[in-house]
Amino acid sequence: MLKQKQLLRREVLQRLKAAAAADPAQLRSARLRQKLAPLLAGDSRCVAIYAPLPHEVNLLPLLQEYPQHRYVFPLCLPEHKLRFHQVCKPGQEMIPGAMGILAPAAHTPAVEPQEIDLLIVPGVAFTRAGERLGYGGGYYDRYIPQCTRARIIALAFDEQLVDTLPTEPHDLRIPTIITTC
């Protein structure tokens, strides 16, 4: 099972990196953010997002597009755990963290999982049924059950959609996948 996941990860990441190189203006990310808009309209909420790798959906513009919300970002901890911290100015309040991904600086306020209203989950590949293949650390599979009131979603480029995924009992499904197609 692990070997299957590694091979699929490699294949999808190659497609994603090629597509990202062909979209320097990040128009695909903008289209996905537009599809996310109905979930962000209205009252202030606590929205958990992530700092993107170059091939991932860029969610950072949401801070300017929907400033009424409180945005929180993940910090990787020992034992494959996550803690989210509030960030208002990513350029000033985030530093390179685990795997080179930008993470909240230590001085930013931590947020309890029960405070999160909307949790946007990253991933490498997804099925339309909500199966998710992450990067292999299990961080989100451990964190999601703690988010008792959050709506859990993922945004995915076409290159990330697959018909089937090798799954194990600990792999959580994502109830809502927003795609470009």
VENSUL-V475950 format. One record per backbone hydrogen bond with DSSP energy under -0.5 kcal/mol. NH is the residue of the N-H (numbers start at 1). CO is the residue of the C=O. If there is no record, write none. Layout:
<<NH:CO> <NH:CO>>
This chain:
<<5:1> <6:2> <7:3> <8:4> <9:5> <10:6> <11:7> <12:8> <13:9> <14:10> <15:11> <16:12> <17:13> <18:14> <19:15> <20:16> <21:17> <22:18> <23:20> <26:23> <30:26> <31:27> <32:28> <33:29> <34:30> <35:31> <36:32> <37:33> <37:34> <39:36> <40:36> <40:37> <41:37> <47:45> <47:70> <48:46> <48:118> <49:47> <49:72> <56:53> <59:57> <62:59> <63:60> <64:61> <65:61> <66:62> <67:64> <69:66> <70:45> <71:69> <72:47> <73:85> <74:49> <75:83> <77:81> <80:77> <81:77> <81:78> <83:75> <84:111> <85:73> <86:109> <87:71> <92:89> <93:89> <94:90> <95:103> <97:101> <100:97> <101:98> <103:95> <105:93> <108:105> <111:84> <115:112> <116:113> <117:46> <118:46> <119:151> <120:48> <120:118> <121:119> <121:153> <124:133> <125:133> <126:160> <127:131> <130:127> <133:125> <134:132> <142:138> <143:139> <144:140> <146:143> <147:143> <147:144> <148:146> <151:117> <152:150> <153:119> <153:151> <154:176> <156:178> <160:157> <161:158> <162:126> <167:165> <171:168> <172:170> <174:130> <175:173> <176:152> <178:154> <178:176> <179:177> <180:156>>
